[in-house]
Amino acid sequence: GVAAPPAGTFLFVDIRRLRREGEDTLGFLERCLERGVLLTPGASSGKDYEGWVRLCFSTVPPAELDEALAALRPLFTR
């Protein structure tokens, strides 16, 4: 029941439980990049978001977003 926003859509995800033992957020982001998807460290939006990542999907065609999410799925499931 909510209209889709025209732009500026971000998803913040707490990835602290998804990191490997001894891995920091940048290490997790490197693994995302190895899968062809570039995410932003949450801390770039403020210190309260350390341990989070940010996905921007406001300008990605739906088919490309589906492909990126499929590539990331193994990293976001435990």
N, CA, C, O and CB atoms as a CASP TS submission, in Angstrom:
PFRMAT TS
TARGET T0000
AUTHOR 0000-0000-0000
METHOD Language model
MODEL 1
PARENT N/A
ATOM      1  N   GLY     1       0.784  -1.197   0.000  1.00  0.00           N
ATOM      2  CA  GLY     1       0.000   0.000   0.000  1.00  0.00           C
ATOM      3  C   GLY     1       0.833   1.272   0.000  1.00  0.00           C
ATOM      4  O   GLY     1       0.281   2.359   0.170  1.00  0.00           O
ATOM      5  N   VAL     2       2.146   1.168  -0.186  1.00  0.00           N
ATOM      6  CA  VAL     2       3.002   2.351  -0.204  1.00  0.00           C
ATOM      7  C   VAL     2       3.575   2.513  -1.610  1.00  0.00           C
ATOM      8  O   VAL     2       4.087   1.557  -2.192  1.00  0.00           O
ATOM      9  CB  VAL     2       4.145   2.240   0.860  1.00  0.00           C
ATOM     10  N   ALA     3       3.486   3.710  -2.142  1.00  0.00           N
ATOM     11  CA  ALA     3       4.012   3.975  -3.488  1.00  0.00           C
ATOM     12  C   ALA     3       5.526   3.801  -3.526  1.00  0.00           C
ATOM     13  O   ALA     3       6.224   4.122  -2.564  1.00  0.00           O
ATOM     14  CB  ALA     3       3.634   5.396  -3.945  1.00  0.00           C
ATOM     15  N   ALA     4       6.020   3.294  -4.639  1.00  0.00           N
ATOM     16  CA  ALA     4       7.467   3.132  -4.813  1.00  0.00           C
ATOM     17  C   ALA     4       8.130   4.499  -4.850  1.00  0.00           C
ATOM     18  O   ALA     4       7.615   5.413  -5.494  1.00  0.00           O
ATOM     19  CB  ALA     4       7.789   2.338  -6.108  1.00  0.00           C
ATOM     20  N   PRO     5       9.259   4.657  -4.173  1.00  0.00           N
ATOM     21  CA  PRO     5       9.944   5.949  -4.190  1.00  0.00           C
ATOM     22  C   PRO     5      10.547   6.219  -5.569  1.00  0.00           C
ATOM     23  O   PRO     5      10.913   5.277  -6.273  1.00  0.00           O
ATOM     24  CB  PRO     5      11.044   5.992  -3.107  1.00  0.00           C
ATOM     25  N   PRO     6      10.656   7.488  -5.966  1.00  0.00           N
ATOM     26  CA  PRO     6      11.191   7.808  -7.285  1.00  0.00           C
ATOM     27  C   PRO     6      12.707   7.602  -7.381  1.00  0.00           C
ATOM     28  O   PRO     6      13.222   7.392  -8.479  1.00  0.00           O
ATOM     29  CB  PRO     6      10.852   9.236  -7.636  1.00  0.00           C
ATOM     30  N   ALA     7      13.429   7.657  -6.264  1.00  0.00           N
ATOM     31  CA  ALA     7      14.893   7.478  -6.290  1.00  0.00           C
ATOM     32  C   ALA     7      15.420   7.472  -4.866  1.00  0.00           C
ATOM     33  O   ALA     7      14.673   7.658  -3.905  1.00  0.00           O
ATOM     34  CB  ALA     7      15.588   8.604  -7.124  1.00  0.00           C
ATOM     35  N   GLY     8      16.725   7.254  -4.752  1.00  0.00           N
ATOM     36  CA  GLY     8      17.385   7.347  -3.454  1.00  0.00           C
ATOM     37  C   GLY     8      17.048   6.218  -2.506  1.00  0.00           C
ATOM     38  O   GLY     8      16.777   6.461  -1.330  1.00  0.00           O
ATOM     39  N   THR     9      17.060   4.988  -2.991  1.00  0.00           N
ATOM     40  CA  THR     9      16.683   3.866  -2.158  1.00  0.00           C
ATOM     41  C   THR     9      17.920   3.078  -1.738  1.00  0.00           C
ATOM     42  O   THR     9      18.708   2.638  -2.576  1.00  0.00           O
ATOM     43  CB  THR     9      15.692   2.963  -2.895  1.00  0.00           C
ATOM     44  N   PHE    10      18.076   2.909  -0.435  1.00  0.00           N
ATOM     45  CA  PHE    10      19.208   2.180   0.123  1.00  0.00           C
ATOM     46  C   PHE    10      18.685   1.125   1.084  1.00  0.00           C
ATOM     47  O   PHE    10      17.635   1.288   1.705  1.00  0.00           O
ATOM     48  CB  PHE    10      20.199   3.140   0.839  1.00  0.00           C
ATOM     49  N   LEU    11      19.440   0.046   1.190  1.00  0.00           N
ATOM     50  CA  LEU    11      19.143  -0.984   2.162  1.00  0.00           C
ATOM     51  C   LEU    11      20.389  -1.159   3.019  1.00  0.00           C
ATOM     52  O   LEU    11      21.465  -1.457   2.500  1.00  0.00           O
ATOM     53  CB  LEU    11      18.716  -2.328   1.473  1.00  0.00           C
ATOM     54  N   PHE    12      20.249  -0.975   4.324  1.00  0.00           N
ATOM     55  CA  PHE    12      21.340  -1.205   5.266  1.00  0.00           C
ATOM     56  C   PHE    12      21.151  -2.592   5.868  1.00  0.00           C
ATOM     57  O   PHE    12      20.048  -2.959   6.274  1.00  0.00           O
ATOM     58  CB  PHE    12      21.381  -0.099   6.382  1.00  0.00           C
ATOM     59  N   VAL    13      22.251  -3.369   5.921  1.00  0.00           N
ATOM     60  CA  VAL    13      22.201  -4.728   6.458  1.00  0.00           C
ATOM     61  C   VAL    13      23.300  -4.894   7.498  1.00  0.00           C
ATOM     62  O   VAL    13      24.467  -4.599   7.240  1.00  0.00           O
ATOM     63  CB  VAL    13      22.350  -5.786   5.324  1.00  0.00           C
ATOM     64  N   ASP    14      22.915  -5.365   8.665  1.00  0.00           N
ATOM     65  CA  ASP    14      23.872  -5.669   9.720  1.00  0.00           C
ATOM     66  C   ASP    14      24.537  -6.995   9.367  1.00  0.00           C
ATOM     67  O   ASP    14      23.878  -8.035   9.366  1.00  0.00           O
ATOM     68  CB  ASP    14      23.178  -5.731  11.132  1.00  0.00           C
ATOM     69  N   ILE    15      25.840  -6.969   9.065  1.00  0.00           N
ATOM     70  CA  ILE    15      26.521  -8.176   8.613  1.00  0.00           C
ATOM     71  C   ILE    15      27.472  -8.741   9.673  1.00  0.00           C
ATOM     72  O   ILE    15      28.268  -9.631   9.372  1.00  0.00           O
ATOM     73  CB  ILE    15      27.287  -7.887   7.338  1.00  0.00           C
ATOM     74  N   ARG    16      27.400  -8.241  10.893  1.00  0.00           N
ATOM     75  CA  ARG    16      28.332  -8.705  11.920  1.00  0.00           C
ATOM     76  C   ARG    16      28.268 -10.214  12.120  1.00  0.00           C
ATOM     77  O   ARG    16      29.310 -10.840  12.313  1.00  0.00           O
ATOM     78  CB  ARG    16      28.048  -8.004  13.232  1.00  0.00           C
ATOM     79  N   ARG    17      27.102 -10.812  12.082  1.00  0.00           N
ATOM     80  CA  ARG    17      26.992 -12.260  12.275  1.00  0.00           C
ATOM     81  C   ARG    17      27.359 -13.030  11.007  1.00  0.00           C
ATOM     82  O   ARG    17      27.518 -14.249  11.056  1.00  0.00           O
ATOM     83  CB  ARG    17      25.573 -12.626  12.711  1.00  0.00           C
ATOM     84  N   LEU    18      27.496 -12.348   9.888  1.00  0.00           N
ATOM     85  CA  LEU    18      27.798 -12.995   8.611  1.00  0.00           C
ATOM     86  C   LEU    18      29.291 -13.004   8.285  1.00  0.00           C
ATOM     87  O   LEU    18      29.732 -13.708   7.377  1.00  0.00           O
ATOM     88  CB  LEU    18      27.047 -12.305   7.500  1.00  0.00           C
ATOM     89  N   ARG    19      30.059 -12.220   9.032  1.00  0.00           N
ATOM     90  CA  ARG    19      31.501 -12.172   8.775  1.00  0.00           C
ATOM     91  C   ARG    19      32.161 -13.448   9.266  1.00  0.00           C
ATOM     92  O   ARG    19      31.701 -14.074  10.220  1.00  0.00           O
ATOM     93  CB  ARG    19      32.141 -10.944   9.454  1.00  0.00           C
ATOM     94  N   ARG    20      33.229 -13.818   8.611  1.00  0.00           N
ATOM     95  CA  ARG    20      34.020 -14.972   9.046  1.00  0.00           C
ATOM     96  C   ARG    20      34.788 -14.600  10.305  1.00  0.00           C
ATOM     97  O   ARG    20      34.986 -13.421  10.600  1.00  0.00           O
ATOM     98  CB  ARG    20      34.995 -15.442   7.923  1.00  0.00           C
ATOM     99  N   GLU    21      35.217 -15.608  11.040  1.00  0.00           N
ATOM    100  CA  GLU    21      35.995 -15.358  12.246  1.00  0.00           C
ATOM    101  C   GLU    21      37.234 -14.530  11.894  1.00  0.00           C
ATOM    102  O   GLU    21      38.001 -14.891  11.001  1.00  0.00           O
ATOM    103  CB  GLU    21      36.400 -16.693  12.927  1.00  0.00           C
ATOM    104  N   GLY    22      37.418 -13.417  12.608  1.00  0.00           N
ATOM    105  CA  GLY    22      38.553 -12.531  12.374  1.00  0.00           C
ATOM    106  C   GLY    22      38.384 -11.580  11.202  1.00  0.00           C
ATOM    107  O   GLY    22      39.264 -10.755  10.951  1.00  0.00           O
ATOM    108  N   GLU    23      37.285 -11.673  10.486  1.00  0.00           N
ATOM    109  CA  GLU    23      37.040 -10.827   9.316  1.00  0.00           C
ATOM    110  C   GLU    23      36.375  -9.523   9.743  1.00  0.00           C
ATOM    111  O   GLU    23      35.489  -9.523  10.598  1.00  0.00           O
ATOM    112  CB  GLU    23      36.162 -11.566   8.279  1.00  0.00           C
ATOM    113  N   ASP    24      36.801  -8.424   9.150  1.00  0.00           N
ATOM    114  CA  ASP    24      36.137  -7.149   9.403  1.00  0.00           C
ATOM    115  C   ASP    24      35.172  -6.855   8.254  1.00  0.00           C
ATOM    116  O   ASP    24      35.038  -7.649   7.323  1.00  0.00           O
ATOM    117  CB  ASP    24      37.178  -5.998   9.565  1.00  0.00           C
ATOM    118  N   THR    25      34.514  -5.721   8.333  1.00  0.00           N
ATOM    119  CA  THR    25      33.527  -5.367   7.310  1.00  0.00           C
ATOM    120  C   THR    25      34.170  -5.259   5.933  1.00  0.00           C
ATOM    121  O   THR    25      33.574  -5.687   4.944  1.00  0.00           O
ATOM    122  CB  THR    25      32.838  -4.048   7.669  1.00  0.00           C
ATOM    123  N   LEU    26      35.364  -4.701   5.848  1.00  0.00           N
ATOM    124  CA  LEU    26      36.012  -4.575   4.541  1.00  0.00           C
ATOM    125  C   LEU    26      36.311  -5.946   3.939  1.00  0.00           C
ATOM    126  O   LEU    26      36.207  -6.126   2.725  1.00  0.00           O
ATOM    127  CB  LEU    26      37.306  -3.762   4.663  1.00  0.00           C
ATOM    128  N   GLY    27      36.678  -6.904   4.773  1.00  0.00           N
ATOM    129  CA  GLY    27      36.889  -8.259   4.274  1.00  0.00           C
ATOM    130  C   GLY    27      35.612  -8.845   3.688  1.00  0.00           C
ATOM    131  O   GLY    27      35.632  -9.492   2.641  1.00  0.00           O
ATOM    132  N   PHE    28      34.503  -8.608   4.377  1.00  0.00           N
ATOM    133  CA  PHE    28      33.211  -9.071   3.865  1.00  0.00           C
ATOM    134  C   PHE    28      32.894  -8.393   2.535  1.00  0.00           C
ATOM    135  O   PHE    28      32.421  -9.039   1.600  1.00  0.00           O
ATOM    136  CB  PHE    28      32.087  -8.793   4.888  1.00  0.00           C
ATOM    137  N   LEU    29      33.157  -7.089   2.456  1.00  0.00           N
ATOM    138  CA  LEU    29      32.900  -6.355   1.214  1.00  0.00           C
ATOM    139  C   LEU    29      33.760  -6.874   0.070  1.00  0.00           C
ATOM    140  O   LEU    29      33.319  -6.886  -1.079  1.00  0.00           O
ATOM    141  CB  LEU    29      33.153  -4.864   1.418  1.00  0.00           C
ATOM    142  N   GLU    30      34.970  -7.297   0.369  1.00  0.00           N
ATOM    143  CA  GLU    30      35.839  -7.879  -0.665  1.00  0.00           C
ATOM    144  C   GLU    30      35.234  -9.169  -1.206  1.00  0.00           C
ATOM    145  O   GLU    30      35.297  -9.435  -2.407  1.00  0.00           O
ATOM    146  CB  GLU    30      37.255  -8.150  -0.102  1.00  0.00           C
ATOM    147  N   ARG    31      34.651  -9.962  -0.326  1.00  0.00           N
ATOM    148  CA  ARG    31      33.998 -11.185  -0.792  1.00  0.00           C
ATOM    149  C   ARG    31      32.797 -10.874  -1.680  1.00  0.00           C
ATOM    150  O   ARG    31      32.529 -11.598  -2.639  1.00  0.00           O
ATOM    151  CB  ARG    31      33.558 -12.035   0.397  1.00  0.00           C
ATOM    152  N   CYS    32      32.073  -9.798  -1.364  1.00  0.00           N
ATOM    153  CA  CYS    32      30.958  -9.366  -2.224  1.00  0.00           C
ATOM    154  C   CYS    32      31.483  -8.951  -3.589  1.00  0.00           C
ATOM    155  O   CYS    32      30.908  -9.301  -4.620  1.00  0.00           O
ATOM    156  CB  CYS    32      30.177  -8.194  -1.573  1.00  0.00           C
ATOM    157  N   LEU    33      32.571  -8.210  -3.586  1.00  0.00           N
ATOM    158  CA  LEU    33      33.163  -7.746  -4.838  1.00  0.00           C
ATOM    159  C   LEU    33      33.645  -8.921  -5.687  1.00  0.00           C
ATOM    160  O   LEU    33      33.534  -8.883  -6.912  1.00  0.00           O
ATOM    161  CB  LEU    33      34.325  -6.786  -4.556  1.00  0.00           C
ATOM    162  N   GLU    34      34.175  -9.954  -5.054  1.00  0.00           N
ATOM    163  CA  GLU    34      34.592 -11.153  -5.786  1.00  0.00           C
ATOM    164  C   GLU    34      33.422 -11.782  -6.519  1.00  0.00           C
ATOM    165  O   GLU    34      33.614 -12.476  -7.518  1.00  0.00           O
ATOM    166  CB  GLU    34      35.217 -12.172  -4.836  1.00  0.00           C
ATOM    167  N   ARG    35      32.214 -11.546  -6.035  1.00  0.00           N
ATOM    168  CA  ARG    35      31.005 -12.064  -6.675  1.00  0.00           C
ATOM    169  C   ARG    35      30.429 -11.061  -7.680  1.00  0.00           C
ATOM    170  O   ARG    35      29.373 -11.296  -8.267  1.00  0.00           O
ATOM    171  CB  ARG    35      29.953 -12.405  -5.614  1.00  0.00           C
ATOM    172  N   GLY    36      31.137  -9.939  -7.871  1.00  0.00           N
ATOM    173  CA  GLY    36      30.729  -8.969  -8.880  1.00  0.00           C
ATOM    174  C   GLY    36      29.780  -7.897  -8.390  1.00  0.00           C
ATOM    175  O   GLY    36      29.178  -7.191  -9.199  1.00  0.00           O
ATOM    176  N   VAL    37      29.629  -7.757  -7.065  1.00  0.00           N
ATOM    177  CA  VAL    37      28.696  -6.778  -6.514  1.00  0.00           C
ATOM    178  C   VAL    37      29.451  -5.844  -5.573  1.00  0.00           C
ATOM    179  O   VAL    37      30.115  -6.290  -4.637  1.00  0.00           O
ATOM    180  CB  VAL    37      27.521  -7.482  -5.771  1.00  0.00           C
ATOM    181  N   LEU    38      29.341  -4.563  -5.829  1.00  0.00           N
ATOM    182  CA  LEU    38      29.991  -3.544  -5.005  1.00  0.00           C
ATOM    183  C   LEU    38      28.974  -2.958  -4.031  1.00  0.00           C
ATOM    184  O   LEU    38      27.971  -2.368  -4.433  1.00  0.00           O
ATOM    185  CB  LEU    38      30.613  -2.424  -5.891  1.00  0.00           C
ATOM    186  N   LEU    39      29.255  -3.136  -2.741  1.00  0.00           N
ATOM    187  CA  LEU    39      28.437  -2.549  -1.683  1.00  0.00           C
ATOM    188  C   LEU    39      29.272  -1.491  -0.975  1.00  0.00           C
ATOM    189  O   LEU    39      30.491  -1.446  -1.139  1.00  0.00           O
ATOM    190  CB  LEU    39      27.930  -3.639  -0.675  1.00  0.00           C
ATOM    191  N   THR    40      28.625  -0.649  -0.197  1.00  0.00           N
ATOM    192  CA  THR    40      29.300   0.419   0.534  1.00  0.00           C
ATOM    193  C   THR    40      29.378   0.058   2.013  1.00  0.00           C
ATOM    194  O   THR    40      28.417  -0.471   2.571  1.00  0.00           O
ATOM    195  CB  THR    40      28.567   1.769   0.341  1.00  0.00           C
ATOM    196  N   PRO    41      30.518   0.339   2.656  1.00  0.00           N
ATOM    197  CA  PRO    41      30.557   0.106   4.096  1.00  0.00           C
ATOM    198  C   PRO    41      29.572   1.035   4.798  1.00  0.00           C
ATOM    199  O   PRO    41      29.508   2.228   4.498  1.00  0.00           O
ATOM    200  CB  PRO    41      31.987   0.314   4.648  1.00  0.00           C
ATOM    201  N   GLY    42      28.819   0.489   5.716  1.00  0.00           N
ATOM    202  CA  GLY    42      27.840   1.297   6.438  1.00  0.00           C
ATOM    203  C   GLY    42      28.468   2.456   7.180  1.00  0.00           C
ATOM    204  O   GLY    42      27.853   3.514   7.316  1.00  0.00           O
ATOM    205  N   ALA    43      29.701   2.269   7.667  1.00  0.00           N
ATOM    206  CA  ALA    43      30.377   3.318   8.434  1.00  0.00           C
ATOM    207  C   ALA    43      30.566   4.593   7.626  1.00  0.00           C
ATOM    208  O   ALA    43      30.787   5.656   8.204  1.00  0.00           O
ATOM    209  CB  ALA    43      31.723   2.823   8.919  1.00  0.00           C
ATOM    210  N   SER    44      30.484   4.510   6.299  1.00  0.00           N
ATOM    211  CA  SER    44      30.587   5.739   5.500  1.00  0.00           C
ATOM    212  C   SER    44      29.362   6.629   5.708  1.00  0.00           C
ATOM    213  O   SER    44      29.362   7.792   5.304  1.00  0.00           O
ATOM    214  CB  SER    44      30.745   5.398   4.002  1.00  0.00           C
ATOM    215  N   SER    45      28.323   6.087   6.335  1.00  0.00           N
ATOM    216  CA  SER    45      27.125   6.861   6.667  1.00  0.00           C
ATOM    217  C   SER    45      27.084   7.243   8.146  1.00  0.00           C
ATOM    218  O   SER    45      26.098   7.804   8.623  1.00  0.00           O
ATOM    219  CB  SER    45      25.874   6.069   6.305  1.00  0.00           C
ATOM    220  N   GLY    46      28.157   6.937   8.861  1.00  0.00           N
ATOM    221  CA  GLY    46      28.238   7.312  10.265  1.00  0.00           C
ATOM    222  C   GLY    46      28.744   6.161  11.111  1.00  0.00           C
ATOM    223  O   GLY    46      28.579   4.993  10.758  1.00  0.00           O
ATOM    224  N   LYS    47      29.363   6.503  12.230  1.00  0.00           N
ATOM    225  CA  LYS    47      29.996   5.490  13.087  1.00  0.00           C
ATOM    226  C   LYS    47      29.004   4.479  13.658  1.00  0.00           C
ATOM    227  O   LYS    47      29.397   3.367  14.009  1.00  0.00           O
ATOM    228  CB  LYS    47      30.724   6.167  14.223  1.00  0.00           C
ATOM    229  N   ASP    48      27.739   4.844  13.755  1.00  0.00           N
ATOM    230  CA  ASP    48      26.737   3.914  14.272  1.00  0.00           C
ATOM    231  C   ASP    48      26.470   2.745  13.321  1.00  0.00           C
ATOM    232  O   ASP    48      25.828   1.768  13.706  1.00  0.00           O
ATOM    233  CB  ASP    48      25.444   4.654  14.542  1.00  0.00           C
ATOM    234  N   TYR    49      26.956   2.839  12.091  1.00  0.00           N
ATOM    235  CA  TYR    49      26.722   1.785  11.103  1.00  0.00           C
ATOM    236  C   TYR    49      27.955   0.934  10.842  1.00  0.00           C
ATOM    237  O   TYR    49      28.009   0.231   9.833  1.00  0.00           O
ATOM    238  CB  TYR    49      26.252   2.393   9.809  1.00  0.00           C
ATOM    239  N   GLU    50      28.945   0.981  11.727  1.00  0.00           N
ATOM    240  CA  GLU    50      30.082   0.065  11.622  1.00  0.00           C
ATOM    241  C   GLU    50      29.537  -1.349  11.782  1.00  0.00           C
ATOM    242  O   GLU    50      28.730  -1.609  12.674  1.00  0.00           O
ATOM    243  CB  GLU    50      31.195   0.381  12.703  1.00  0.00           C
ATOM    244  N   GLY    51      29.971  -2.251  10.929  1.00  0.00           N
ATOM    245  CA  GLY    51      29.442  -3.614  10.965  1.00  0.00           C
ATOM    246  C   GLY    51      28.212  -3.800  10.088  1.00  0.00           C
ATOM    247  O   GLY    51      27.583  -4.859  10.091  1.00  0.00           O
ATOM    248  N   TRP    52      27.883  -2.763   9.345  1.00  0.00           N
ATOM    249  CA  TRP    52      26.755  -2.807   8.411  1.00  0.00           C
ATOM    250  C   TRP    52      27.283  -2.565   7.004  1.00  0.00           C
ATOM    251  O   TRP    52      28.383  -2.038   6.837  1.00  0.00           O
ATOM    252  CB  TRP    52      25.660  -1.751   8.787  1.00  0.00           C
ATOM    253  N   VAL    53      26.510  -2.943   5.993  1.00  0.00           N
ATOM    254  CA  VAL    53      26.800  -2.597   4.604  1.00  0.00           C
ATOM    255  C   VAL    53      25.565  -1.936   4.010  1.00  0.00           C
ATOM    256  O   VAL    53      24.449  -2.096   4.503  1.00  0.00           O
ATOM    257  CB  VAL    53      27.218  -3.858   3.777  1.00  0.00           C
ATOM    258  N   ARG    54      25.797  -1.192   2.941  1.00  0.00           N
ATOM    259  CA  ARG    54      24.701  -0.464   2.309  1.00  0.00           C
ATOM    260  C   ARG    54      24.595  -0.868   0.846  1.00  0.00           C
ATOM    261  O   ARG    54      25.583  -0.858   0.111  1.00  0.00           O
ATOM    262  CB  ARG    54      24.905   1.064   2.439  1.00  0.00           C
ATOM    263  N   LEU    55      23.399  -1.218   0.441  1.00  0.00           N
ATOM    264  CA  LEU    55      23.098  -1.565  -0.940  1.00  0.00           C
ATOM    265  C   LEU    55      22.231  -0.457  -1.525  1.00  0.00           C
ATOM    266  O   LEU    55      21.173  -0.137  -0.985  1.00  0.00           O
ATOM    267  CB  LEU    55      22.387  -2.955  -1.039  1.00  0.00           C
ATOM    268  N   CYS    56      22.682   0.121  -2.625  1.00  0.00           N
ATOM    269  CA  CYS    56      21.890   1.139  -3.330  1.00  0.00           C
ATOM    270  C   CYS    56      21.264   0.462  -4.540  1.00  0.00           C
ATOM    271  O   CYS    56      21.962  -0.118  -5.372  1.00  0.00           O
ATOM    272  CB  CYS    56      22.776   2.384  -3.760  1.00  0.00           C
ATOM    273  N   PHE    57      19.947   0.542  -4.628  1.00  0.00           N
ATOM    274  CA  PHE    57      19.281  -0.100  -5.761  1.00  0.00           C
ATOM    275  C   PHE    57      18.299   0.827  -6.462  1.00  0.00           C
ATOM    276  O   PHE    57      17.348   0.364  -7.094  1.00  0.00           O
ATOM    277  CB  PHE    57      18.559  -1.343  -5.298  1.00  0.00           C
ATOM    278  N   SER    58      18.522   2.124  -6.355  1.00  0.00           N
ATOM    279  CA  SER    58      17.570   3.077  -6.922  1.00  0.00           C
ATOM    280  C   SER    58      17.654   3.192  -8.437  1.00  0.00           C
ATOM    281  O   SER    58      16.671   3.575  -9.072  1.00  0.00           O
ATOM    282  CB  SER    58      17.788   4.424  -6.316  1.00  0.00           C
ATOM    283  N   THR    59      18.787   2.876  -9.028  1.00  0.00           N
ATOM    284  CA  THR    59      18.922   3.059 -10.473  1.00  0.00           C
ATOM    285  C   THR    59      19.271   1.762 -11.198  1.00  0.00           C
ATOM    286  O   THR    59      19.667   1.787 -12.363  1.00  0.00           O
ATOM    287  CB  THR    59      19.978   4.101 -10.762  1.00  0.00           C
ATOM    288  N   VAL    60      19.126   0.641 -10.517  1.00  0.00           N
ATOM    289  CA  VAL    60      19.471  -0.648 -11.119  1.00  0.00           C
ATOM    290  C   VAL    60      18.216  -1.258 -11.738  1.00  0.00           C
ATOM    291  O   VAL    60      17.182  -1.355 -11.077  1.00  0.00           O
ATOM    292  CB  VAL    60      20.094  -1.615 -10.062  1.00  0.00           C
ATOM    293  N   PRO    61      18.299  -1.665 -12.987  1.00  0.00           N
ATOM    294  CA  PRO    61      17.151  -2.353 -13.588  1.00  0.00           C
ATOM    295  C   PRO    61      16.818  -3.615 -12.786  1.00  0.00           C
ATOM    296  O   PRO    61      17.726  -4.282 -12.289  1.00  0.00           O
ATOM    297  CB  PRO    61      17.443  -2.713 -15.073  1.00  0.00           C
ATOM    298  N   PRO    62      15.546  -3.947 -12.656  1.00  0.00           N
ATOM    299  CA  PRO    62      15.140  -5.090 -11.835  1.00  0.00           C
ATOM    300  C   PRO    62      15.878  -6.394 -12.160  1.00  0.00           C
ATOM    301  O   PRO    62      16.229  -7.142 -11.247  1.00  0.00           O
ATOM    302  CB  PRO    62      13.669  -5.311 -11.992  1.00  0.00           C
ATOM    303  N   ALA    63      16.116  -6.675 -13.429  1.00  0.00           N
ATOM    304  CA  ALA    63      16.805  -7.921 -13.790  1.00  0.00           C
ATOM    305  C   ALA    63      18.239  -7.928 -13.261  1.00  0.00           C
ATOM    306  O   ALA    63      18.727  -8.966 -12.814  1.00  0.00           O
ATOM    307  CB  ALA    63      16.808  -8.110 -15.319  1.00  0.00           C
ATOM    308  N   GLU    64      18.916  -6.780 -13.307  1.00  0.00           N
ATOM    309  CA  GLU    64      20.288  -6.694 -12.787  1.00  0.00           C
ATOM    310  C   GLU    64      20.303  -6.796 -11.264  1.00  0.00           C
ATOM    311  O   GLU    64      21.210  -7.397 -10.688  1.00  0.00           O
ATOM    312  CB  GLU    64      20.951  -5.377 -13.234  1.00  0.00           C
ATOM    313  N   LEU    65      19.313  -6.216 -10.621  1.00  0.00           N
ATOM    314  CA  LEU    65      19.214  -6.334  -9.166  1.00  0.00           C
ATOM    315  C   LEU    65      18.999  -7.790  -8.769  1.00  0.00           C
ATOM    316  O   LEU    65      19.620  -8.272  -7.822  1.00  0.00           O
ATOM    317  CB  LEU    65      18.066  -5.454  -8.624  1.00  0.00           C
ATOM    318  N   ASP    66      18.131  -8.491  -9.481  1.00  0.00           N
ATOM    319  CA  ASP    66      17.902  -9.916  -9.202  1.00  0.00           C
ATOM    320  C   ASP    66      19.195 -10.707  -9.343  1.00  0.00           C
ATOM    321  O   ASP    66      19.484 -11.579  -8.524  1.00  0.00           O
ATOM    322  CB  ASP    66      16.827 -10.489 -10.147  1.00  0.00           C
ATOM    323  N   GLU    67      19.971 -10.405 -10.377  1.00  0.00           N
ATOM    324  CA  GLU    67      21.238 -11.094 -10.614  1.00  0.00           C
ATOM    325  C   GLU    67      22.228 -10.821  -9.476  1.00  0.00           C
ATOM    326  O   GLU    67      22.894 -11.737  -8.995  1.00  0.00           O
ATOM    327  CB  GLU    67      21.841 -10.656 -11.964  1.00  0.00           C
ATOM    328  N   ALA    68      22.320  -9.564  -9.052  1.00  0.00           N
ATOM    329  CA  ALA    68      23.237  -9.196  -7.969  1.00  0.00           C
ATOM    330  C   ALA    68      22.818  -9.856  -6.658  1.00  0.00           C
ATOM    331  O   ALA    68      23.665 -10.362  -5.920  1.00  0.00           O
ATOM    332  CB  ALA    68      23.288  -7.666  -7.799  1.00  0.00           C
ATOM    333  N   LEU    69      21.538  -9.855  -6.369  1.00  0.00           N
ATOM    334  CA  LEU    69      21.064 -10.478  -5.133  1.00  0.00           C
ATOM    335  C   LEU    69      21.305 -11.987  -5.139  1.00  0.00           C
ATOM    336  O   LEU    69      21.632 -12.571  -4.106  1.00  0.00           O
ATOM    337  CB  LEU    69      19.575 -10.188  -4.933  1.00  0.00           C
ATOM    338  N   ALA    70      21.145 -12.607  -6.290  1.00  0.00           N
ATOM    339  CA  ALA    70      21.421 -14.048  -6.396  1.00  0.00           C
ATOM    340  C   ALA    70      22.903 -14.323  -6.147  1.00  0.00           C
ATOM    341  O   ALA    70      23.255 -15.322  -5.519  1.00  0.00           O
ATOM    342  CB  ALA    70      21.003 -14.586  -7.790  1.00  0.00           C
ATOM    343  N   ALA    71      23.770 -13.437  -6.639  1.00  0.00           N
ATOM    344  CA  ALA    71      25.209 -13.608  -6.428  1.00  0.00           C
ATOM    345  C   ALA    71      25.573 -13.448  -4.956  1.00  0.00           C
ATOM    346  O   ALA    71      26.477 -14.121  -4.463  1.00  0.00           O
ATOM    347  CB  ALA    71      25.996 -12.603  -7.276  1.00  0.00           C
ATOM    348  N   LEU    72      24.876 -12.562  -4.256  1.00  0.00           N
ATOM    349  CA  LEU    72      25.160 -12.297  -2.846  1.00  0.00           C
ATOM    350  C   LEU    72      24.517 -13.298  -1.897  1.00  0.00           C
ATOM    351  O   LEU    72      24.966 -13.444  -0.760  1.00  0.00           O
ATOM    352  CB  LEU    72      24.698 -10.920  -2.492  1.00  0.00           C
ATOM    353  N   ARG    73      23.485 -13.984  -2.342  1.00  0.00           N
ATOM    354  CA  ARG    73      22.707 -14.848  -1.447  1.00  0.00           C
ATOM    355  C   ARG    73      23.566 -15.785  -0.598  1.00  0.00           C
ATOM    356  O   ARG    73      23.291 -15.914   0.595  1.00  0.00           O
ATOM    357  CB  ARG    73      21.740 -15.665  -2.255  1.00  0.00           C
ATOM    358  N   PRO    74      24.591 -16.447  -1.146  1.00  0.00           N
ATOM    359  CA  PRO    74      25.387 -17.344  -0.295  1.00  0.00           C
ATOM    360  C   PRO    74      26.115 -16.616   0.838  1.00  0.00           C
ATOM    361  O   PRO    74      26.399 -17.226   1.870  1.00  0.00           O
ATOM    362  CB  PRO    74      26.397 -18.082  -1.143  1.00  0.00           C
ATOM    363  N   LEU    75      26.418 -15.349   0.671  1.00  0.00           N
ATOM    364  CA  LEU    75      27.115 -14.600   1.707  1.00  0.00           C
ATOM    365  C   LEU    75      26.169 -14.104   2.803  1.00  0.00           C
ATOM    366  O   LEU    75      26.601 -13.804   3.916  1.00  0.00           O
ATOM    367  CB  LEU    75      27.843 -13.427   1.088  1.00  0.00           C
ATOM    368  N   PHE    76      24.886 -14.021   2.480  1.00  0.00           N
ATOM    369  CA  PHE    76      23.914 -13.468   3.420  1.00  0.00           C
ATOM    370  C   PHE    76      23.048 -14.529   4.089  1.00  0.00           C
ATOM    371  O   PHE    76      22.121 -14.199   4.829  1.00  0.00           O
ATOM    372  CB  PHE    76      23.034 -12.486   2.712  1.00  0.00           C
ATOM    373  N   THR    77      23.346 -15.797   3.834  1.00  0.00           N
ATOM    374  CA  THR    77      22.601 -16.867   4.477  1.00  0.00           C
ATOM    375  C   THR    77      23.563 -17.710   5.293  1.00  0.00           C
ATOM    376  O   THR    77      24.703 -17.948   4.894  1.00  0.00           O
ATOM    377  CB  THR    77      21.849 -17.733   3.435  1.00  0.00           C
ATOM    378  N   ARG    78      23.089 -18.149   6.422  1.00  0.00           N
ATOM    379  CA  ARG    78      23.894 -19.015   7.297  1.00  0.00           C
ATOM    380  C   ARG    78      23.073 -20.184   7.712  1.00  0.00           C
ATOM    381  O   ARG    78      23.552 -21.043   8.451  1.00  0.00           O
ATOM    382  CB  ARG    78      24.408 -18.263   8.533  1.00  0.00           C
TER
END
